[in-house]
Each structure stands twice: as C-alpha cells, then as structure tokens.
C-alpha cells in the first residue's frame, strides 16, 4: 500500500465540509501526513459589462478574497489544534479544476472532500465538484456525505 504522506482537504466552509474535515484530520494525525487545506473561490461572473452602482468589480474580488481569508483563519484556528503539519491555501477558479491541479502539484496521496449528495434536477443544474474530482483525480479520493439529519 502506498504511504499516505500528504492529504488534500477541499472545503467550502459548509457544515458538510466540516463533517468531512473530521475524516481528513483523523487520517492526517494517524499517518502523520501533511494536511493541505484548500478553499477555492468560485470565479465570479464577470460583472464588468453590467452596471453595479455601489461596488467595482475589482473591489468585489478583493472583498471576496478578504472574506475567504478570514473564514480560513477561523476554520484553522478552531479546527486544527496541536497539529503543526498543515498548510492553508486559497485560490480562485473552478473548484474541481483547482482541486485536481493542487492534488497534482503537491503529489498528494489522497483527496478528502464533502459531498452534498445532490440528485435529480439539482445535480443536473449544479453538477458535482466531488463527482468530477473522483472521476479525474490520479490519486484516491474520499468523499464524505453529511450525517443523516433526524434519522
């Protein structure tokens, strides 16, 4: 079996991601693996062609990046305690593409991410980042569904 020395955890800061993080963190501690926490800022629709009276496009991008940075700092501060073998990354782009790119760049042993479990029309309209990562990743991918609520 291949050594699990690096784990890429992709988060969108949702409750589903937080649930999946428990698995990534447990594995990282168990195998003393480097944990890479990645958040992808989904590329916003280019608003430069539209009239947005209260904020410029560049200002909007800065605000989004600043908000993501604050969320990442809070996430790492509250979730990663007494574990120093980690790094946090924030990038902009299409989520599944950026996850795959980071996994390849870092030569990770495994990717861990949550899945919202969408089906039907939701799945058709929004697609699934997790599904695309599973299909195209060159390494194993662990997807974690949210716990059943009320069951």
OpenMM code with the backbone's topology and positions (N, CA, C; nanometers):
from openmm import Vec3, app, unit

residues = "UNK UNK UNK UNK UNK UNK UNK UNK UNK UNK UNK UNK UNK UNK UNK UNK UNK UNK UNK UNK UNK UNK UNK UNK UNK UNK UNK UNK UNK UNK UNK UNK UNK UNK UNK UNK UNK UNK UNK UNK UNK UNK UNK UNK UNK UNK UNK UNK UNK UNK UNK UNK UNK UNK UNK UNK UNK UNK UNK UNK UNK UNK UNK UNK UNK UNK UNK UNK UNK UNK UNK UNK UNK UNK UNK UNK UNK UNK UNK UNK UNK UNK UNK UNK UNK UNK UNK UNK UNK UNK UNK UNK UNK UNK UNK UNK UNK UNK UNK UNK UNK UNK UNK UNK UNK UNK UNK UNK UNK UNK UNK UNK UNK UNK UNK UNK UNK UNK UNK UNK UNK UNK UNK UNK UNK UNK UNK UNK UNK UNK UNK UNK UNK UNK UNK UNK UNK UNK UNK UNK UNK UNK UNK UNK UNK UNK UNK UNK UNK UNK UNK".split()
positions = [
    Vec3(0.0841, -0.1181, 0.0000),
    Vec3(0.0000, 0.0000, 0.0000),
    Vec3(0.0888, 0.1247, 0.0000),
    Vec3(0.0462, 0.2233, -0.0719),
    Vec3(0.1201, 0.3486, -0.0817),
    Vec3(0.1173, 0.4233, 0.0521),
    Vec3(0.2251, 0.4919, 0.0809),
    Vec3(0.2337, 0.5718, 0.2026),
    Vec3(0.1429, 0.6938, 0.1902),
    Vec3(0.0689, 0.7195, 0.2954),
    Vec3(-0.0161, 0.8391, 0.2982),
    Vec3(0.0643, 0.9483, 0.3687),
    Vec3(0.1314, 1.0297, 0.2867),
    Vec3(0.2171, 1.1331, 0.3419),
    Vec3(0.1632, 1.2749, 0.3240),
    Vec3(0.0692, 1.2917, 0.2308),
    Vec3(0.0055, 1.4224, 0.2080),
    Vec3(-0.1413, 1.4004, 0.1778),
    Vec3(-0.2243, 1.4792, 0.2449),
    Vec3(-0.3686, 1.4722, 0.2238),
    Vec3(-0.4174, 1.6114, 0.1872),
    Vec3(-0.4913, 1.6187, 0.0788),
    Vec3(-0.5525, 1.7451, 0.0376),
    Vec3(-0.6979, 1.7430, 0.0817),
    Vec3(-0.7349, 1.8411, 0.1621),
    Vec3(-0.8736, 1.8557, 0.2054),
    Vec3(-0.9299, 1.9819, 0.1419),
    Vec3(-1.0366, 1.9669, 0.0644),
    Vec3(-1.1008, 2.0817, -0.0005),
    Vec3(-1.2250, 2.1203, 0.0788),
    Vec3(-1.2377, 2.2492, 0.1072),
    Vec3(-1.3506, 2.2964, 0.1867),
    Vec3(-1.4219, 2.4135, 0.1210),
    Vec3(-1.5529, 2.4163, 0.1402),
    Vec3(-1.6301, 2.5351, 0.1018),
    Vec3(-1.6873, 2.6015, 0.2271),
    Vec3(-1.6385, 2.5577, 0.3437),
    Vec3(-1.6762, 2.6087, 0.4753),
    Vec3(-1.8206, 2.5750, 0.5135),
    Vec3(-1.8834, 2.4824, 0.4438),
    Vec3(-2.0189, 2.4406, 0.4780),
    Vec3(-2.0138, 2.3386, 0.5912),
    Vec3(-2.1298, 2.3069, 0.6482),
    Vec3(-2.1377, 2.2034, 0.7511),
    Vec3(-2.0940, 2.0687, 0.6942),
    Vec3(-2.1244, 2.0444, 0.5675),
    Vec3(-2.0836, 1.9206, 0.5020),
    Vec3(-1.9315, 1.9112, 0.4975),
    Vec3(-1.8654, 2.0206, 0.4631),
    Vec3(-1.7188, 2.0225, 0.4608),
    Vec3(-1.6609, 2.0021, 0.5994),
    Vec3(-1.7213, 2.0650, 0.6980),
    Vec3(-1.6708, 2.0489, 0.8347),
    Vec3(-1.6800, 1.9045, 0.8793),
    Vec3(-1.7868, 1.8365, 0.8418),
    Vec3(-1.8021, 1.6942, 0.8740),
    Vec3(-1.6919, 1.6133, 0.8049),
    Vec3(-1.6648, 1.6425, 0.6798),
    Vec3(-1.5608, 1.5706, 0.6054),
    Vec3(-1.4226, 1.5999, 0.6630),
    Vec3(-1.4043, 1.7206, 0.7162),
    Vec3(-1.2754, 1.7564, 0.7735),
    Vec3(-1.2352, 1.6617, 0.8851),
    Vec3(-1.3314, 1.6170, 0.9649),
    Vec3(-1.3000, 1.5251, 1.0741),
    Vec3(-1.2272, 1.4017, 1.0223),
    Vec3(-1.2674, 1.3516, 0.9066),
    Vec3(-1.2031, 1.2351, 0.8461),
    Vec3(-1.0609, 1.2695, 0.7985),
    Vec3(-1.0483, 1.3825, 0.7304),
    Vec3(-0.9174, 1.4236, 0.6803),
    Vec3(-0.8196, 1.4459, 0.7956),
    Vec3(-0.8663, 1.5107, 0.8988),
    Vec3(-0.7811, 1.5423, 1.0132),
    Vec3(-0.7406, 1.4157, 1.0883),
    Vec3(-0.8348, 1.3250, 1.1074),
    Vec3(-0.8048, 1.1981, 1.1739),
    Vec3(-0.6990, 1.1209, 1.0961),
    Vec3(-0.7143, 1.1147, 0.9641),
    Vec3(-0.6162, 1.0444, 0.8809),
    Vec3(-0.4790, 1.1123, 0.8867),
    Vec3(-0.4782, 1.2437, 0.8806),
    Vec3(-0.3512, 1.3174, 0.8855),
    Vec3(-0.2773, 1.2899, 1.0164),
    Vec3(-0.3507, 1.2904, 1.1267),
    Vec3(-0.2869, 1.2630, 1.2558),
    Vec3(-0.2401, 1.1176, 1.2637),
    Vec3(-0.3242, 1.0258, 1.2190),
    Vec3(-0.2902, 0.8829, 1.2270),
    Vec3(-0.1643, 0.8497, 1.1474),
    Vec3(-0.1519, 0.9072, 1.0276),
    Vec3(-0.0387, 0.8765, 0.9406),
    Vec3(0.0720, 0.9820, 0.9468),
    Vec3(0.0549, 1.0810, 1.0362),
    Vec3(0.1486, 1.1924, 1.0447),
    Vec3(0.1726, 1.2526, 0.9055),
    Vec3(0.0640, 1.2704, 0.8339),
    Vec3(0.0693, 1.3220, 0.6968),
    Vec3(0.0547, 1.4733, 0.6969),
    Vec3(0.1130, 1.5356, 0.5977),
    Vec3(0.0944, 1.6798, 0.5772),
    Vec3(-0.0497, 1.7011, 0.5326),
    Vec3(-0.1190, 1.7938, 0.5966),
    Vec3(-0.2581, 1.8243, 0.5627),
    Vec3(-0.2621, 1.9580, 0.4905),
    Vec3(-0.3122, 1.9562, 0.3685),
    Vec3(-0.3255, 2.0781, 0.2897),
    Vec3(-0.4737, 2.1119, 0.2848),
    Vec3(-0.5101, 2.2247, 0.3426),
    Vec3(-0.6490, 2.2699, 0.3463),
    Vec3(-0.6671, 2.3714, 0.2342),
    Vec3(-0.7548, 2.3387, 0.1403),
    Vec3(-0.7740, 2.4220, 0.0212),
    Vec3(-0.9165, 2.4746, 0.0138),
    Vec3(-0.9267, 2.6038, -0.0115),
    Vec3(-1.0576, 2.6645, -0.0415),
    Vec3(-1.0468, 2.7295, -0.1788),
    Vec3(-1.1439, 2.7026, -0.2620),
    Vec3(-1.1467, 2.7621, -0.3957),
    Vec3(-1.2571, 2.8668, -0.3997),
    Vec3(-1.2168, 2.9884, -0.4313),
    Vec3(-1.3151, 3.0943, -0.4530),
    Vec3(-1.3676, 3.0732, -0.5938),
    Vec3(-1.4931, 3.0361, -0.6027),
    Vec3(-1.5534, 3.0102, -0.7328),
    Vec3(-1.5492, 3.1388, -0.8140),
    Vec3(-1.4923, 3.1326, -0.9324),
    Vec3(-1.4775, 3.2523, -1.0145),
    Vec3(-1.6126, 3.3201, -1.0320),
    Vec3(-1.6214, 3.4466, -0.9892),
    Vec3(-1.7494, 3.5158, -1.0036),
    Vec3(-1.7787, 3.5470, -1.1505),
    Vec3(-1.9042, 3.5621, -1.1780),
    Vec3(-1.9445, 3.6028, -1.3118),
    Vec3(-1.8840, 3.7396, -1.3391),
    Vec3(-1.8325, 3.7586, -1.4566),
    Vec3(-1.7712, 3.8862, -1.4918),
    Vec3(-1.8798, 3.9928, -1.5001),
    Vec3(-1.8784, 4.0834, -1.4032),
    Vec3(-1.9819, 4.1868, -1.3939),
    Vec3(-1.9415, 4.3175, -1.4609),
    Vec3(-1.8234, 4.3201, -1.5230),
    Vec3(-1.7760, 4.4465, -1.5796),
    Vec3(-1.8683, 4.5000, -1.6880),
    Vec3(-1.9437, 4.4157, -1.7526),
    Vec3(-2.0337, 4.4608, -1.8578),
    Vec3(-2.1679, 4.5087, -1.8044),
    Vec3(-2.1881, 4.4954, -1.6732),
    Vec3(-2.3155, 4.5342, -1.6133),
    Vec3(-2.2963, 4.6538, -1.5217),
    Vec3(-2.4044, 4.7229, -1.4965),
    Vec3(-2.3996, 4.8389, -1.4093),
    Vec3(-2.4177, 4.7943, -1.2646),
    Vec3(-2.3130, 4.8097, -1.1861),
    Vec3(-2.3180, 4.7792, -1.0436),
    Vec3(-2.2801, 4.9078, -0.9719),
    Vec3(-2.3794, 4.9849, -0.9263),
    Vec3(-2.3532, 5.1199, -0.8779),
    Vec3(-2.2712, 5.1314, -0.7501),
    Vec3(-2.2768, 5.0341, -0.6607),
    Vec3(-2.2168, 5.0538, -0.5295),
    Vec3(-2.0776, 4.9912, -0.5116),
    Vec3(-2.0314, 4.9101, -0.6060),
    Vec3(-1.9016, 4.8467, -0.5875),
    Vec3(-1.8398, 4.8119, -0.7229),
    Vec3(-1.7115, 4.8346, -0.7363),
    Vec3(-1.6440, 4.7999, -0.8604),
    Vec3(-1.6144, 4.6505, -0.8614),
    Vec3(-1.5889, 4.5958, -0.9780),
    Vec3(-1.5589, 4.4538, -0.9915),
    Vec3(-1.4324, 4.4184, -0.9133),
    Vec3(-1.3306, 4.5043, -0.9236),
    Vec3(-1.2049, 4.4792, -0.8533),
    Vec3(-1.2272, 4.4811, -0.7021),
    Vec3(-1.3087, 4.5748, -0.6559),
    Vec3(-1.3396, 4.5847, -0.5125),
    Vec3(-1.4159, 4.4601, -0.4672),
    Vec3(-1.5061, 4.4129, -0.5496),
    Vec3(-1.5821, 4.2918, -0.5179),
    Vec3(-1.4878, 4.1729, -0.5024),
    Vec3(-1.3939, 4.1560, -0.5946),
    Vec3(-1.2969, 4.0468, -0.5866),
    Vec3(-1.2142, 4.0569, -0.4587),
    Vec3(-1.1727, 4.1791, -0.4230),
    Vec3(-1.0948, 4.1998, -0.3007),
    Vec3(-1.1761, 4.1627, -0.1769),
    Vec3(-1.3032, 4.2018, -0.1760),
    Vec3(-1.3903, 4.1716, -0.0619),
    Vec3(-1.4112, 4.0207, -0.0478),
    Vec3(-1.4298, 3.9522, -0.1594),
    Vec3(-1.4485, 3.8073, -0.1575),
    Vec3(-1.3215, 3.7398, -0.1054),
    Vec3(-1.2055, 3.7806, -0.1552),
    Vec3(-1.0783, 3.7221, -0.1114),
    Vec3(-1.0540, 3.7488, 0.0372),
    Vec3(-1.0844, 3.8679, 0.0820),
    Vec3(-1.0668, 3.9034, 0.2223),
    Vec3(-1.1591, 3.8193, 0.3107),
    Vec3(-1.2832, 3.8029, 0.2691),
    Vec3(-1.3786, 3.7207, 0.3438),
    Vec3(-1.3340, 3.5760, 0.3509),
    Vec3(-1.2839, 3.5238, 0.2398),
    Vec3(-1.2356, 3.3852, 0.2363),
    Vec3(-1.1165, 3.3675, 0.3292),
    Vec3(-1.0270, 3.4642, 0.3306),
    Vec3(-0.9092, 3.4580, 0.4185),
    Vec3(-0.9517, 3.4551, 0.5652),
    Vec3(-1.0482, 3.5383, 0.6015),
    Vec3(-1.0968, 3.5414, 0.7406),
    Vec3(-1.1618, 3.4076, 0.7769),
    Vec3(-1.2397, 3.3521, 0.6841),
    Vec3(-1.3041, 3.2233, 0.7106),
    Vec3(-1.2000, 3.1123, 0.7261),
    Vec3(-1.0957, 3.1157, 0.6437),
    Vec3(-0.9907, 3.0143, 0.6517),
    Vec3(-0.9162, 3.0248, 0.7849),
    Vec3(-0.8832, 3.1473, 0.8250),
    Vec3(-0.8133, 3.1661, 0.9526),
    Vec3(-0.8966, 3.1130, 1.0689),
    Vec3(-1.0242, 3.1456, 1.0687),
    Vec3(-1.1137, 3.0984, 1.1759),
    Vec3(-1.1245, 2.9466, 1.1727),
    Vec3(-1.1390, 2.8897, 1.0533),
    Vec3(-1.1514, 2.7454, 1.0385),
    Vec3(-1.0281, 2.6761, 1.0959),
    Vec3(-0.9096, 2.7218, 1.0567),
    Vec3(-0.7857, 2.6582, 1.1016),
    Vec3(-0.7632, 2.6796, 1.2511),
    Vec3(-0.7960, 2.7975, 1.2997),
    Vec3(-0.7775, 2.8282, 1.4411),
    Vec3(-0.8661, 2.7398, 1.5291),
    Vec3(-0.9881, 2.7141, 1.4854),
    Vec3(-1.0813, 2.6367, 1.5674),
    Vec3(-1.0739, 2.4863, 1.5428),
    Vec3(-1.0346, 2.4452, 1.4245),
    Vec3(-1.0369, 2.3026, 1.3891),
    Vec3(-0.9026, 2.2319, 1.4039),
    Vec3(-0.7944, 2.3036, 1.3818),
    Vec3(-0.6628, 2.2390, 1.3820),
    Vec3(-0.5880, 2.2834, 1.5073),
    Vec3(-0.5908, 2.1965, 1.6067),
    Vec3(-0.5253, 2.2276, 1.7331),
    Vec3(-0.4158, 2.1256, 1.7591),
    Vec3(-0.3048, 2.1733, 1.8088),
    Vec3(-0.1921, 2.0871, 1.8454),
    Vec3(-0.1463, 1.9972, 1.7306),
    Vec3(-0.1548, 2.0495, 1.6101),
    Vec3(-0.1086, 1.9776, 1.4905),
    Vec3(-0.0424, 2.0823, 1.4022),
    Vec3(0.0836, 2.0654, 1.3762),
    Vec3(0.1578, 2.1691, 1.3043),
    Vec3(0.1872, 2.1343, 1.1596),
    Vec3(0.1605, 2.0109, 1.1191),
    Vec3(0.1973, 1.9655, 0.9848),
    Vec3(0.0843, 1.9951, 0.8852),
    Vec3(0.0545, 2.1226, 0.8676),
    Vec3(-0.0515, 2.1610, 0.7748),
    Vec3(-0.0199, 2.2938, 0.7084),
    Vec3(-0.0909, 2.3184, 0.5989),
    Vec3(-0.0848, 2.4486, 0.5325),
    Vec3(-0.2232, 2.4790, 0.4770),
    Vec3(-0.2509, 2.6060, 0.4618),
    Vec3(-0.3794, 2.6509, 0.4088),
    Vec3(-0.3565, 2.7241, 0.2774),
    Vec3(-0.4448, 2.7021, 0.1826),
    Vec3(-0.4341, 2.7664, 0.0517),
    Vec3(-0.5715, 2.8165, 0.0089),
    Vec3(-0.5727, 2.9347, -0.0486),
    Vec3(-0.6942, 2.9889, -0.1085),
    Vec3(-0.6598, 3.0263, -0.2515),
    Vec3(-0.7371, 2.9754, -0.3451),
    Vec3(-0.7165, 3.0069, -0.4863),
    Vec3(-0.8514, 3.0409, -0.5481),
    Vec3(-0.8482, 3.1092, -0.6604),
    Vec3(-0.9708, 3.1402, -0.7341),
    Vec3(-0.9748, 3.0539, -0.8594),
    Vec3(-1.0931, 3.0102, -0.8952),
    Vec3(-1.1069, 2.9297, -1.0158),
    Vec3(-1.2307, 2.8427, -1.0099),
    Vec3(-1.2316, 2.7427, -1.0934),
    Vec3(-1.3412, 2.6462, -1.0961),
    Vec3(-1.3046, 2.5380, -0.9951),
    Vec3(-1.3884, 2.5162, -0.8941),
    Vec3(-1.3493, 2.4310, -0.7820),
    Vec3(-1.2885, 2.2958, -0.8188),
    Vec3(-1.3537, 2.2168, -0.9010),
    Vec3(-1.2983, 2.0838, -0.9283),
    Vec3(-1.1644, 2.0925, -1.0019),
    Vec3(-1.1497, 2.1902, -1.0898),
    Vec3(-1.0233, 2.2050, -1.1621),
    Vec3(-0.9096, 2.2426, -1.0673),
    Vec3(-0.9377, 2.3312, -0.9741),
    Vec3(-0.8353, 2.3764, -0.8803),
    Vec3(-0.7979, 2.2660, -0.7811),
    Vec3(-0.8951, 2.1854, -0.7405),
    Vec3(-0.8657, 2.0725, -0.6518),
    Vec3(-0.7741, 1.9742, -0.7237),
    Vec3(-0.8081, 1.9414, -0.8476),
    Vec3(-0.7255, 1.8485, -0.9256),
    Vec3(-0.5855, 1.9047, -0.9492),
    Vec3(-0.5782, 2.0332, -0.9798),
    Vec3(-0.4487, 2.0972, -1.0054),
    Vec3(-0.3611, 2.0931, -0.8799),
    Vec3(-0.4196, 2.1259, -0.7653),
    Vec3(-0.3439, 2.1266, -0.6396),
    Vec3(-0.3000, 1.9849, -0.6030),
    Vec3(-0.3876, 1.8878, -0.6229),
    Vec3(-0.3529, 1.7485, -0.5936),
    Vec3(-0.2334, 1.7044, -0.6776),
    Vec3(-0.2327, 1.7409, -0.8046),
    Vec3(-0.1218, 1.7048, -0.8930),
    Vec3(0.0067, 1.7800, -0.8561),
    Vec3(-0.0053, 1.9103, -0.8318),
    Vec3(0.1119, 1.9915, -0.7966),
    Vec3(0.1807, 1.9399, -0.6705),
    Vec3(0.0999, 1.9056, -0.5723),
    Vec3(0.1533, 1.8640, -0.4427),
    Vec3(0.1819, 1.7143, -0.4359),
    Vec3(0.1395, 1.6415, -0.5397),
    Vec3(0.1571, 1.4957, -0.5420),
    Vec3(0.1019, 1.4325, -0.4142),
    Vec3(-0.0238, 1.4666, -0.3837),
    Vec3(-0.0864, 1.4160, -0.2620),
    Vec3(-0.1193, 1.2680, -0.2748),
    Vec3(-0.1259, 1.2014, -0.1622),
    Vec3(-0.1607, 1.0600, -0.1591),
    Vec3(-0.3118, 1.0408, -0.1624),
    Vec3(-0.3859, 1.1441, -0.1198),
    Vec3(-0.5304, 1.1310, -0.1087),
    Vec3(-0.5961, 1.2684, -0.1063),
    Vec3(-0.7177, 1.2748, -0.1610),
    Vec3(-0.8016, 1.3943, -0.1524),
    Vec3(-0.9227, 1.3581, -0.0677),
    Vec3(-0.9601, 1.4477, 0.0229),
    Vec3(-1.0803, 1.4279, 0.1043),
    Vec3(-1.1691, 1.5496, 0.0850),
    Vec3(-1.2962, 1.5252, 0.0550),
    Vec3(-1.3905, 1.6354, 0.0430),
    Vec3(-1.5315, 1.5877, 0.0731),
    Vec3(-1.6129, 1.6809, 0.1146),
    Vec3(-1.7525, 1.6508, 0.1436),
    Vec3(-1.8338, 1.6541, 0.0160),
    Vec3(-1.9453, 1.5837, 0.0211),
    Vec3(-2.0381, 1.5884, -0.0912),
    Vec3(-2.1766, 1.6197, -0.0366),
    Vec3(-2.2458, 1.7060, -0.1062),
    Vec3(-2.3783, 1.7478, -0.0614),
    Vec3(-2.4842, 1.6440, -0.0941),
    Vec3(-2.4507, 1.5481, -0.1786),
    Vec3(-2.5455, 1.4427, -0.2108),
    Vec3(-2.6636, 1.4901, -0.2934),
    Vec3(-2.6398, 1.5895, -0.3777),
    Vec3(-2.7488, 1.6377, -0.4637),
    Vec3(-2.7888, 1.5286, -0.5624),
    Vec3(-2.9135, 1.5329, -0.5996),
    Vec3(-2.9601, 1.4391, -0.7015),
    Vec3(-3.0645, 1.5090, -0.7875),
    Vec3(-3.1067, 1.4400, -0.8890),
    Vec3(-3.2126, 1.4923, -0.9747),
    Vec3(-3.1753, 1.6227, -1.0416),
    Vec3(-3.2688, 1.7171, -1.0405),
    Vec3(-3.2520, 1.8432, -1.1123),
    Vec3(-3.1394, 1.9271, -1.0519),
    Vec3(-3.1238, 1.9238, -0.9187),
    Vec3(-3.0130, 1.9966, -0.8552),
    Vec3(-2.8796, 1.9492, -0.9101),
    Vec3(-2.8647, 1.8177, -0.9206),
    Vec3(-2.7394, 1.7615, -0.9708),
    Vec3(-2.7190, 1.8008, -1.1170),
    Vec3(-2.8261, 1.7953, -1.1940),
    Vec3(-2.8194, 1.8300, -1.3357),
    Vec3(-2.7795, 1.9760, -1.3546),
    Vec3(-2.8377, 2.0649, -1.2750),
    Vec3(-2.8115, 2.2081, -1.2895),
    Vec3(-2.6763, 2.2496, -1.2319),
    Vec3(-2.6413, 2.1966, -1.1161),
    Vec3(-2.5214, 2.2431, -1.0474),
    Vec3(-2.4014, 2.1511, -1.0649),
    Vec3(-2.4256, 2.0271, -1.1048),
    Vec3(-2.3152, 1.9331, -1.1183),
    Vec3(-2.2610, 1.8972, -0.9816),
    Vec3(-2.1530, 1.8291, -0.9785),
    Vec3(-2.0947, 1.7889, -0.8520),
    Vec3(-1.9431, 1.8023, -0.8582),
    Vec3(-1.8912, 1.8904, -0.7757),
    Vec3(-1.7466, 1.9043, -0.7666),
    Vec3(-1.6852, 1.7714, -0.7253),
    Vec3(-1.7440, 1.7090, -0.6238),
    Vec3(-1.6900, 1.5819, -0.5745),
    Vec3(-1.6887, 1.4761, -0.6844),
    Vec3(-1.7966, 1.4671, -0.7604),
    Vec3(-1.8036, 1.3669, -0.8671),
    Vec3(-1.6945, 1.3903, -0.9712),
    Vec3(-1.6749, 1.5137, -1.0077),
    Vec3(-1.5715, 1.5449, -1.1079),
    Vec3(-1.4319, 1.5157, -1.0548),
    Vec3(-1.4086, 1.5430, -0.9287),
    Vec3(-1.2784, 1.5129, -0.8700),
    Vec3(-1.2574, 1.3623, -0.8681),
    Vec3(-1.3583, 1.2877, -0.8261),
    Vec3(-1.3476, 1.1411, -0.8228),
    Vec3(-1.3158, 1.0860, -0.9613),
    Vec3(-1.3840, 1.1360, -1.0627),
    Vec3(-1.3645, 1.0851, -1.1990),
    Vec3(-1.2265, 1.1147, -1.2564),
    Vec3(-1.1698, 1.2297, -1.2199),
    Vec3(-1.0480, 1.2747, -1.2881),
    Vec3(-0.9207, 1.2708, -1.2042),
    Vec3(-0.9322, 1.2494, -1.0748),
    Vec3(-0.8139, 1.2507, -0.9895),
    Vec3(-0.7238, 1.1322, -1.0185),
    Vec3(-0.5943, 1.1551, -1.0054),
    Vec3(-0.4960, 1.0498, -1.0267),
    Vec3(-0.4637, 0.9758, -0.8969),
    Vec3(-0.5204, 1.0210, -0.7862),
    Vec3(-0.4980, 0.9583, -0.6559),
    Vec3(-0.6336, 0.9182, -0.5972),
    Vec3(-0.6340, 0.8403, -0.4901),
    Vec3(-0.7611, 0.8062, -0.4254),
    Vec3(-0.8327, 0.9308, -0.3728),
    Vec3(-0.9654, 0.9248, -0.3760),
    Vec3(-1.0484, 1.0349, -0.3276),
    Vec3(-1.1484, 0.9783, -0.2281),
    Vec3(-1.1540, 1.0393, -0.1109),
    Vec3(-1.2550, 1.0020, -0.0113),
    Vec3(-1.3611, 1.1100, -0.0120),
    Vec3(-1.4846, 1.0720, -0.0404),
    Vec3(-1.5956, 1.1656, -0.0309),
    Vec3(-1.6759, 1.1299, 0.0926),
    Vec3(-1.7193, 1.2334, 0.1629),
    Vec3(-1.7913, 1.2138, 0.2873),
    Vec3(-1.9260, 1.2834, 0.2776),
    Vec3(-2.0302, 1.2039, 0.2898),
    Vec3(-2.1651, 1.2598, 0.2882),
    Vec3(-2.1985, 1.3156, 0.4249),
    Vec3(-2.2879, 1.4127, 0.4302),
    Vec3(-2.3270, 1.4675, 0.5611),
    Vec3(-2.4044, 1.3619, 0.6403),
    Vec3(-2.3991, 1.3715, 0.7723),
    Vec3(-2.4777, 1.2757, 0.8510),
    Vec3(-2.6260, 1.2962, 0.8246),
    Vec3(-2.6998, 1.1891, 0.8298),
    Vec3(-2.8449, 1.1980, 0.8093),
    Vec3(-2.9047, 1.2811, 0.9221),
    Vec3(-2.9843, 1.3799, 0.8852),
    Vec3(-3.0471, 1.4614, 0.9886),
    Vec3(-3.1820, 1.4009, 1.0253),
    Vec3(-3.2009, 1.3819, 1.1531),
    Vec3(-3.3293, 1.3304, 1.2021),
    Vec3(-3.3447, 1.1808, 1.1906),
    Vec3(-3.2433, 1.1080, 1.1482),
    Vec3(-3.2558, 0.9608, 1.1368),
    Vec3(-3.1572, 0.8929, 1.2276),
] * unit.nanometer
topology = app.Topology()
chain = topology.addChain("A")
for resn in residues:
    res = topology.addResidue(resn, chain)
    for name in ("N", "CA", "C"):
        topology.addAtom(name, app.Element.getBySymbol(name[0]), res)
